[in-house]
Each structure stands twice: as structure tokens, then as C-alpha cells.
Amino acid sequence: MQGNNKMKKLILLTTLLFCGNVFAAKEITQEYTTGQTLYAVIANDSLQIWNGTAFDTTPTTGEWGNYDIAMTEDAVLLGVYYADWPEALTTAGRYRVRVYAGTSPAYTDTVVGSDFYNWSGTAEITLINIASMAEAWVNGGFGAGRYD
């Protein structure tokens, strides 16, 4: 019986580390003054910047317009902006996301927020979604719905 528990723990750990929440959206969020134009820029640990299809290994300020991810202000929670994580960015890792204010993306725009995201390849890894997934797993609920 003890071997069965070890297998369950191994499956749970593997699931938590690699599966993430495949139903996620609006992963990138920022609070800021209402009515502004915000965008996010994602960099990996090597300081390469995501350009929409891949990480630019030689980013330059002149290409800044290639790196922006437009953010939308919530219609009800004014001053809360969000953007979806790029679907094409499926490599698990730790990423820095900086949020800028500016109507036309430029390297000189003001940084209004910065955070690190631990990405599983399909979702952000947070203590909240790990706990929710663990609870669902313990209660036999995997596959029953959303775990964020």
C-alpha cells in the first residue's frame, strides 16, 4: 500500500510542475491610472525579449515596437489592465514581465510595473493554483473543470 502512496505523490508532483492550468487567460495584470494605454514586454533569464514568435537574441531599442503585448483595461474594474500570455510561448521557465505606459511603444516609455512569472508551459505556476489542483486531485476532481 505504501508504494501506491508514493506513486500518487509522484503523479501529483509531476502534474503540479508540468501541467498548469490550461484554461487560463488574463495572466498578465497591472493596476494603474484609468484611461491609459499600457503594454507588456516579456524577457527570459538571458534578457532576450519575446517578439511574438520567439525570443530575440539581439534585442535593440529600434525594434521596441516588435516586443509589445497590448493590455486592455477592464470595463468594470477601472484601472485594472490585463493581457493574455502569448499562446506561442510554451517553454517552461521564469520570465520577467515589465508593463509600460505609452501610446506608441518606445524604449523610453515609463515602466509602471514589473514582476516575475514562473511559467509551466501552459500556465503561471502560483501557490493558489498548486493548492487548488492538489485539492482537486485529492478529491478525485481532475478533469472536472478549472483549477485556478
RAMO-V580567 format. One line per field, one symbol per residue. phi: phi as a letter, one per 20 degrees, with the letter a starting at -180 (. if undefined). A space follows every 10 residues. Layout:
BEGIN
phi: ???
END
This chain:
BEGIN
phi: .fffffffff fffffffdem dfdfblfecb eagfneddbd cdcefemedf docaeffcfc ffdgfedfdf ddeffdegnd dbbefggfed efrdcedddd drfcgbgeff fdabbecede ocafecffff ffffffffem egneqecd
END
